[in-house]
Amino acid sequence: MSADASPRTGNRLFLKKSIAQIQKEAAKSELKRTLGPINLVSLGIGCIIGAGIFVLTGQVASAHAGPAIIFSFVLAGIACALAGLCYAELASTMPVSGSAYTYAYGTLGEVFAWIMGWLLVLEYGVAASTVAVGWSGYVVSILADFGVMFPTIMVGAEAAPQFATPLVQAVMQDTGQILFQPTGTFNLVAAIGIGMVCLLLVMGVSESANVNNVIVIIKLLVLLTFVAVGLAYINPANWQPVIPPTPEGGTWDQFGVGGIFRGAAIIFFAYVGFEAVSTAAAEARNPSRDVPIGILGALIVCTIIYMVVALVMTGVVPFLELASPAPIAVAIDRMALDWANVPLAVAPGGELNLMSFLIKIGAITGLSSVMLVLCFGQTRVFYTMARDGLLPRAFALVHRKFRTPWIGTILLGVAIAVAAAFLPIGILGDLVSLGTALAFSIVCFSVIMLRIRHPELERPFRVPGGVVTATLGILACLGLAGLNFTPMIQHAMNDNPLPLTILGVYALVGAVIYGVYGFWNSKLAKGIDITEDPALSSPVEGLAGHVDNIKEDRD
């Protein structure tokens, strides 16, 4: 299609990429194909095992589900497994870096592709800034163990560390109302964490993957140690009742069955890592085989780990006492492992508990890998959107030496670091989970549309159950999205309109960017084949030989 033969505006929003074109783009990708199935499983585990274990587990158990949090993990895991199967089929058919964005472009049309891309910004970028703030909390804590104390400021009635607290913070009033107050400081520690992660990503994906593999091993060893030690300190009475009743005057999501479902909706945020595996398809050696292994393998391993750790945690500590940003550390302290104390002059009290120190190291490394994978996924989505002309070309420029989208990585790193330094995080978990659930439901719908329109297409991996499984995935994901959207409406009507306001402004900004830039610069609408566009060429040596090697690997 030539530029002169662009379709009328009436059909313009629903332009679709052909599957052949998407596969051609995958074959001619400039990104370096170095990732195997173990790397991809590790990439998924690296993102999934992080905030969910080290932060969210305690929050959900204490406020919503109690010991029944294990059922919340099962529900969230089932919804993610249904979506994961759909991701695996699409990734094996269209092994490209754009992930769900490209799947929507090939099945539903450009406007849906943009919506998906904008949801992925919420899913990755906002999530990375949220995790960075949690990471900074553990860094401050472990520095305190060695006598390095941050000056404190008062935020509401609580003392908060200076340069490790966002500029705006959510403060709970005596009436239960949440107000957002300026703190007079900003979270420099979180911004530094994001900066280090993005620097690593600029240096190269294979280097990043190797670091991530080491981090995954460390935090799995830490969690297994916690489980092994904690088994001896479990008090079965802490598991009674398994499903705590909703207290008189409580809300629908405060314990009971409603609390289990609300917990699953919140925990959904912690499973975003498996989606990041599909964004690495353009850098996998054999994406048709390896990406499904990476997605499903990471989901299975992480769900089992989540459930076992949650069982030990709620068995050691009564669930109401787990309302802490570091619930595993709370459980370790409750065990009173005096045998793990060693003398350390600079530590408070002159002693350092090695087990508590190990847990904090595991949390820091775990959250580091989450930031790494989230930032990785975000840059690859923007890389693909820029190649399609929906975003400025700077996001698609590949570095001569490192062969990574370095400008886009730096720009996104700055934006994510600013968000981590200045914005409150208590409200963003629901926003991230909502965006993730909506994105997953669109992916499931894409499988259905591709089955209907292209039944003849070769699918190295096929979703068991086909359309039925994809439909169940849509219903499960939309259900969880609704459980996150409902509290936003309730808060807007009662005490706090900020969550719904942020969501509305975010959607408006996305619509403006597409209307002002993406709509007019779309390569597909102009009839430009991006694999032959000289404006996107980059000085990468030996690319032809590299593509030949990829073909040999596939054979």
KOLKEMI-71463 format. One line per 4 residues: number of its first residue (from 1); their letters; for each residue y, z, x of C-alpha. Coordinates in steps of 0.2 Angstrom, whole numbers, plus 5000, padded with zeros to 4 digits. Layout:
# residues N
NUM> A> Y,Z,X ~ ...
# end
This chain:
# residues 555
1> MSAD> 5000,5000,5000 ~ 5017,4995,5007 ~ 5033,5005,5006 ~ 5039,4992,4993
5> ASPR> 5024,4995,4982 ~ 5027,5013,4980 ~ 5021,5019,4962 ~ 5034,5023,4949
9> TGNR> 5041,5041,4948 ~ 5031,5044,4933 ~ 5015,5044,4943 ~ 5023,5049,4959
13> LFLK> 5018,5067,4958 ~ 5000,5064,4956 ~ 4998,5052,4971 ~ 4981,5055,4979
17> KSIA> 4974,5052,4996 ~ 4958,5042,4997 ~ 4943,5051,5004 ~ 4941,5037,5016
21> QIQK> 4959,5040,5022 ~ 4956,5059,5024 ~ 4940,5056,5034 ~ 4949,5043,5045
25> EAAK> 4963,5056,5049 ~ 4949,5069,5053 ~ 4941,5057,5065 ~ 4958,5053,5074
29> SELK> 4964,5070,5075 ~ 4973,5075,5091 ~ 4967,5093,5090 ~ 4954,5098,5103
33> RTLG> 4936,5100,5096 ~ 4929,5115,5104 ~ 4923,5127,5091 ~ 4904,5129,5087
37> PINL> 4896,5139,5073 ~ 4896,5155,5082 ~ 4915,5153,5085 ~ 4918,5150,5067
41> VSLG> 4908,5164,5060 ~ 4917,5175,5073 ~ 4934,5168,5068 ~ 4930,5173,5050
45> IGCI> 4924,5190,5054 ~ 4939,5192,5065 ~ 4951,5190,5050 ~ 4940,5198,5037
49> IGAG> 4936,5214,5046 ~ 4953,5221,5048 ~ 4966,5227,5036 ~ 4952,5229,5022
53> IFVL> 4942,5241,5032 ~ 4956,5250,5042 ~ 4969,5252,5028 ~ 4965,5245,5011
57> TGQV> 4948,5255,5009 ~ 4956,5272,5008 ~ 4970,5266,4997 ~ 4958,5258,4984
61> ASAH> 4946,5273,4984 ~ 4960,5286,4982 ~ 4970,5277,4969 ~ 4958,5266,4959
65> AGPA> 4939,5266,4961 ~ 4933,5282,4970 ~ 4916,5281,4977 ~ 4913,5266,4965
69> IIFS> 4923,5256,4978 ~ 4907,5248,4983 ~ 4906,5240,4967 ~ 4924,5233,4970
73> FVLA> 4917,5225,4986 ~ 4903,5218,4976 ~ 4914,5210,4963 ~ 4927,5203,4976
77> GIAC> 4912,5197,4987 ~ 4904,5188,4972 ~ 4921,5179,4968 ~ 4924,5175,4986
81> ALAG> 4906,5168,4988 ~ 4908,5157,4973 ~ 4924,5150,4981 ~ 4916,5150,4998
85> LCYA> 4902,5138,4992 ~ 4916,5126,4986 ~ 4925,5127,5002 ~ 4909,5123,5011
89> ELAS> 4906,5108,5001 ~ 4924,5101,5003 ~ 4925,5106,5022 ~ 4908,5096,5025
93> TMPV> 4915,5081,5016 ~ 4933,5082,5022 ~ 4933,5091,5039 ~ 4952,5092,5042
97> SGSA> 4964,5105,5048 ~ 4974,5106,5031 ~ 4959,5115,5022 ~ 4963,5118,5004
101> YTYA> 4979,5108,5005 ~ 4971,5092,5010 ~ 4957,5095,4997 ~ 4970,5096,4983
105> YGTL> 4978,5080,4990 ~ 4962,5070,4989 ~ 4957,5076,4972 ~ 4972,5082,4961
109> GEVF> 4987,5074,4968 ~ 5003,5077,4979 ~ 5011,5090,4968 ~ 4995,5100,4968
113> AWIM> 4994,5098,4986 ~ 5011,5105,4989 ~ 5008,5120,4977 ~ 4992,5123,4987
117> GWLL> 5001,5122,5004 ~ 5015,5134,4997 ~ 5002,5146,4991 ~ 4994,5146,5008
121> VLEY> 5010,5151,5016 ~ 5010,5166,5005 ~ 4991,5169,5009 ~ 4993,5167,5028
125> GVAA> 5011,5170,5033 ~ 5015,5185,5022 ~ 4998,5192,5025 ~ 5001,5191,5044
129> STVA> 5017,5201,5043 ~ 5009,5214,5032 ~ 4995,5216,5044 ~ 5007,5217,5058
133> VGWS> 5016,5232,5050 ~ 4999,5241,5049 ~ 4995,5236,5067 ~ 5011,5244,5072
137> GYVV> 5006,5261,5064 ~ 4990,5262,5074 ~ 5000,5258,5090 ~ 5012,5272,5087
141> SILA> 4998,5284,5083 ~ 4988,5280,5099 ~ 5004,5281,5110 ~ 5007,5298,5103
145> DFGV> 4990,5303,5109 ~ 4996,5300,5126 ~ 5012,5309,5124 ~ 5023,5294,5121
149> MFPT> 5033,5298,5105 ~ 5045,5287,5095 ~ 5061,5295,5089 ~ 5060,5298,5071
153> IMVG> 5072,5295,5056 ~ 5071,5302,5038 ~ 5066,5289,5025 ~ 5066,5298,5008
157> AEAA> 5058,5315,5012 ~ 5047,5308,5025 ~ 5049,5306,5044 ~ 5046,5288,5050
161> PQFA> 5046,5282,5068 ~ 5061,5272,5073 ~ 5058,5254,5079 ~ 5041,5255,5070
165> TPLV> 5048,5255,5052 ~ 5054,5240,5042 ~ 5073,5239,5038 ~ 5069,5241,5019
169> QAVM> 5056,5253,5014 ~ 5048,5258,4998 ~ 5051,5277,4994 ~ 5042,5286,4980
173> QDTG> 5053,5297,4969 ~ 5048,5313,4961 ~ 5048,5304,4944 ~ 5035,5292,4951
177> QILF> 5047,5278,4952 ~ 5047,5267,4968 ~ 5065,5263,4975 ~ 5068,5252,4990
181> QPTG> 5080,5260,5002 ~ 5088,5254,5019 ~ 5081,5263,5034 ~ 5094,5259,5047
185> TFNL> 5080,5253,5059 ~ 5068,5239,5060 ~ 5049,5236,5065 ~ 5051,5230,5083
189> VAAI> 5033,5235,5087 ~ 5026,5223,5073 ~ 5037,5209,5079 ~ 5031,5211,5097
193> GIGM> 5013,5210,5090 ~ 5016,5194,5081 ~ 5025,5187,5096 ~ 5010,5190,5107
197> VCLL> 4998,5182,5095 ~ 5008,5166,5093 ~ 5010,5165,5112 ~ 4991,5165,5113
201> LVMG> 4990,5152,5100 ~ 5002,5140,5109 ~ 4991,5142,5125 ~ 4976,5134,5116
205> VSES> 4963,5136,5102 ~ 4948,5138,5113 ~ 4957,5152,5123 ~ 4962,5160,5107
209> ANVN> 4944,5159,5100 ~ 4937,5167,5116 ~ 4949,5182,5115 ~ 4944,5183,5096
213> NVIV> 4926,5184,5101 ~ 4928,5199,5112 ~ 4939,5208,5099 ~ 4926,5205,5086
217> IIKL> 4912,5213,5097 ~ 4923,5228,5100 ~ 4927,5232,5082 ~ 4910,5229,5076
221> LVLL> 4904,5241,5089 ~ 4917,5254,5084 ~ 4912,5252,5065 ~ 4894,5254,5069
225> TFVA> 4897,5269,5080 ~ 4907,5277,5065 ~ 4893,5274,5053 ~ 4880,5281,5065
229> VGLA> 4890,5296,5068 ~ 4896,5299,5051 ~ 4878,5298,5043 ~ 4875,5316,5049
233> YINP> 4891,5322,5040 ~ 4889,5315,5023 ~ 4890,5327,5008 ~ 4882,5319,4993
237> ANWQ> 4893,5329,4982 ~ 4908,5318,4987 ~ 4899,5304,4978 ~ 4899,5313,4961
241> PVIP> 4904,5306,4949 ~ 4901,5288,4956 ~ 4913,5281,4944 ~ 4927,5294,4941
245> PTPE> 4934,5295,4924 ~ 4952,5289,4920 ~ 4963,5305,4919 ~ 4972,5310,4903
249> GGTW> 4988,5300,4903 ~ 4982,5288,4917 ~ 4984,5269,4917 ~ 4970,5257,4914
253> DQFG> 4967,5254,4932 ~ 4966,5272,4938 ~ 4948,5275,4940 ~ 4934,5271,4927
257> VGGI> 4928,5253,4925 ~ 4946,5246,4925 ~ 4949,5254,4942 ~ 4934,5245,4949
261> FRGA> 4940,5228,4944 ~ 4958,5233,4950 ~ 4951,5238,4966 ~ 4942,5221,4968
265> AIIF> 4958,5212,4965 ~ 4967,5222,4979 ~ 4952,5220,4991 ~ 4952,5202,4988
269> FAYV> 4966,5201,5001 ~ 4954,5207,5014 ~ 4943,5192,5012 ~ 4955,5179,5016
273> GFEA> 4947,5176,5033 ~ 4933,5165,5027 ~ 4946,5153,5021 ~ 4954,5152,5038
277> VSTA> 4937,5145,5044 ~ 4940,5129,5034 ~ 4957,5127,5042 ~ 4948,5125,5059
281> AAEA> 4937,5111,5053 ~ 4947,5098,5063 ~ 4944,5108,5079 ~ 4925,5111,5076
285> RNPS> 4912,5101,5086 ~ 4901,5097,5071 ~ 4912,5102,5056 ~ 4899,5096,5042
289> RDVP> 4886,5108,5049 ~ 4896,5122,5057 ~ 4910,5125,5044 ~ 4898,5130,5030
293> IGIL> 4889,5141,5042 ~ 4905,5149,5047 ~ 4911,5152,5030 ~ 4895,5159,5022
297> GALI> 4890,5168,5038 ~ 4906,5178,5039 ~ 4906,5182,5020 ~ 4889,5189,5021
301> VCTI> 4891,5200,5037 ~ 4908,5207,5031 ~ 4903,5212,5014 ~ 4888,5222,5020
305> IYMV> 4899,5230,5033 ~ 4912,5234,5020 ~ 4900,5242,5009 ~ 4891,5253,5022
309> VALV> 4908,5259,5030 ~ 4915,5263,5012 ~ 4899,5273,5008 ~ 4900,5284,5024
313> MTGV> 4919,5286,5022 ~ 4918,5292,5004 ~ 4903,5303,5008 ~ 4912,5312,5022
317> VPFL> 4929,5314,5014 ~ 4933,5317,4995 ~ 4940,5301,4989 ~ 4957,5308,4983
321> ELAS> 4960,5313,5001 ~ 4958,5295,5008 ~ 4976,5290,5003 ~ 4981,5286,5021
325> PAPI> 4985,5271,5031 ~ 4971,5276,5043 ~ 4957,5282,5032 ~ 4943,5280,5045
329> AVAI> 4953,5291,5056 ~ 4954,5304,5042 ~ 4935,5303,5041 ~ 4933,5306,5059
333> DRMA> 4945,5321,5059 ~ 4936,5328,5045 ~ 4920,5328,5055 ~ 4928,5339,5068
337> LDWA> 4919,5331,5083 ~ 4924,5345,5095 ~ 4911,5338,5107 ~ 4922,5322,5109
341> NVPL> 4937,5332,5115 ~ 4942,5329,5133 ~ 4956,5338,5142 ~ 4972,5327,5144
345> AVAP> 4988,5335,5149 ~ 5000,5323,5141 ~ 4991,5324,5124 ~ 4997,5336,5110
349> GGEL> 4987,5352,5112 ~ 4981,5346,5129 ~ 4966,5337,5122 ~ 4961,5320,5117
353> NLMS> 4947,5316,5105 ~ 4938,5302,5112 ~ 4930,5297,5095 ~ 4947,5296,5086
357> FLIK> 4954,5287,5101 ~ 4940,5274,5100 ~ 4943,5272,5081 ~ 4961,5268,5084
361> IGAI> 4957,5256,5098 ~ 4945,5247,5086 ~ 4959,5247,5072 ~ 4972,5239,5085
365> TGLS> 4960,5226,5091 ~ 4953,5223,5073 ~ 4971,5220,5066 ~ 4975,5210,5081
369> SVML> 4962,5197,5077 ~ 4967,5197,5059 ~ 4985,5192,5065 ~ 4978,5179,5076
373> VLCF> 4967,5171,5063 ~ 4981,5171,5050 ~ 4994,5164,5061 ~ 4981,5151,5067
377> GQTR> 4978,5146,5049 ~ 4996,5145,5044 ~ 5001,5134,5059 ~ 4986,5122,5055
381> VFYT> 4991,5120,5037 ~ 5009,5116,5042 ~ 5003,5104,5055 ~ 4994,5094,5042
385> MARD> 5008,5095,5029 ~ 5021,5089,5042 ~ 5009,5074,5047 ~ 5010,5069,5029
389> GLLP> 5029,5070,5029 ~ 5030,5084,5017 ~ 5038,5095,5030 ~ 5049,5091,5046
393> RAFA> 5040,5082,5060 ~ 5042,5096,5072 ~ 5028,5106,5064 ~ 5016,5091,5069
397> LVHR> 5021,5089,5087 ~ 5006,5093,5099 ~ 5009,5100,5116 ~ 5005,5088,5131
401> KFRT> 4995,5101,5140 ~ 4988,5114,5128 ~ 4985,5101,5114 ~ 4991,5113,5100
405> PWIG> 5006,5112,5088 ~ 5017,5122,5099 ~ 5034,5120,5090 ~ 5027,5124,5073
409> TILL> 5018,5139,5080 ~ 5034,5146,5088 ~ 5044,5143,5072 ~ 5032,5151,5061
413> GVAI> 5029,5165,5073 ~ 5048,5169,5072 ~ 5048,5169,5053 ~ 5033,5180,5052
417> AVAA> 5040,5192,5065 ~ 5056,5193,5055 ~ 5047,5197,5039 ~ 5036,5210,5048
421> AFLP> 5052,5218,5056 ~ 5063,5219,5040 ~ 5052,5219,5024 ~ 5042,5232,5015
425> IGIL> 5024,5230,5014 ~ 5018,5241,5000 ~ 5022,5228,4987 ~ 5016,5212,4997
429> GDLV> 4997,5216,4995 ~ 4997,5211,4977 ~ 5007,5195,4981 ~ 4995,5190,4995
433> SLGT> 4980,5193,4984 ~ 4988,5184,4969 ~ 4992,5168,4980 ~ 4974,5169,4988
437> ALAF> 4965,5170,4971 ~ 4976,5155,4964 ~ 4972,5145,4979 ~ 4953,5148,4978
441> SIVC> 4953,5143,4960 ~ 4962,5126,4964 ~ 4948,5123,4977 ~ 4934,5126,4965
445> FSVI> 4943,5114,4952 ~ 4944,5101,4966 ~ 4925,5102,4968 ~ 4923,5098,4950
449> MLRI> 4935,5083,4950 ~ 4928,5076,4966 ~ 4910,5077,4958 ~ 4917,5068,4943
453> RHPE> 4927,5054,4952 ~ 4916,5051,4967 ~ 4898,5056,4963 ~ 4892,5043,4976
457> LERP> 4901,5052,4991 ~ 4890,5059,5005 ~ 4890,5078,5004 ~ 4882,5086,5019
461> FRVP> 4883,5102,5010 ~ 4882,5103,4991 ~ 4887,5118,4981 ~ 4871,5125,4973
465> GGVV> 4873,5124,4954 ~ 4887,5111,4956 ~ 4900,5111,4942 ~ 4893,5127,4934
469> TATL> 4895,5137,4950 ~ 4913,5130,4953 ~ 4918,5134,4935 ~ 4912,5152,4938
473> GILA> 4922,5152,4954 ~ 4938,5147,4944 ~ 4935,5161,4931 ~ 4932,5174,4944
477> CLGL> 4947,5170,4954 ~ 4959,5168,4940 ~ 4952,5184,4933 ~ 4957,5193,4949
481> AGLN> 4973,5185,4950 ~ 4977,5191,4932 ~ 4973,5209,4938 ~ 4986,5207,4951
485> FTPM> 4999,5199,4940 ~ 4998,5211,4926 ~ 5005,5226,4936 ~ 5019,5216,4942
489> IQHA> 5024,5213,4924 ~ 5022,5231,4920 ~ 5033,5236,4934 ~ 5046,5224,4929
493> MNDN> 5047,5231,4912 ~ 5047,5249,4917 ~ 5053,5254,4934 ~ 5053,5240,4947
497> PLPL> 5057,5222,4945 ~ 5056,5218,4964 ~ 5038,5212,4964 ~ 5040,5199,4950
501> TILG> 5057,5194,4957 ~ 5050,5191,4974 ~ 5037,5180,4966 ~ 5049,5170,4956
505> VYAL> 5061,5167,4970 ~ 5047,5162,4982 ~ 5041,5149,4969 ~ 5059,5143,4967
509> VGAV> 5061,5140,4985 ~ 5045,5130,4987 ~ 5050,5119,4972 ~ 5067,5116,4981
513> IYGV> 5060,5112,4998 ~ 5048,5099,4990 ~ 5061,5092,4979 ~ 5074,5090,4993
517> YGFW> 5063,5085,5007 ~ 5044,5082,5004 ~ 5046,5071,4988 ~ 5057,5059,4998
521> NSKL> 5048,5059,5015 ~ 5030,5058,5009 ~ 5020,5046,5020 ~ 5008,5043,5006
525> AKGI> 5022,5037,4994 ~ 5029,5026,5008 ~ 5013,5018,5011 ~ 5012,5024,5029
529> DITE> 4995,5027,5037 ~ 4998,5043,5047 ~ 4984,5038,5060 ~ 4994,5023,5065
533> DPAL> 5012,5030,5063 ~ 5020,5029,5081 ~ 5032,5043,5076 ~ 5018,5055,5077
537> SSPV> 5010,5049,5093 ~ 5010,5063,5106 ~ 5006,5062,5125 ~ 4988,5067,5125
541> EGLA> 4978,5060,5138 ~ 4960,5055,5136 ~ 4960,5055,5117 ~ 4949,5040,5115
545> GHVD> 4936,5047,5126 ~ 4937,5064,5117 ~ 4934,5055,5100 ~ 4919,5047,5107
549> NIKE> 4912,5064,5113 ~ 4915,5070,5095 ~ 4905,5056,5088 ~ 4891,5059,5100
553> DRD> 4890,5077,5095 ~ 4889,5072,5077 ~ 4874,5061,5081
# end
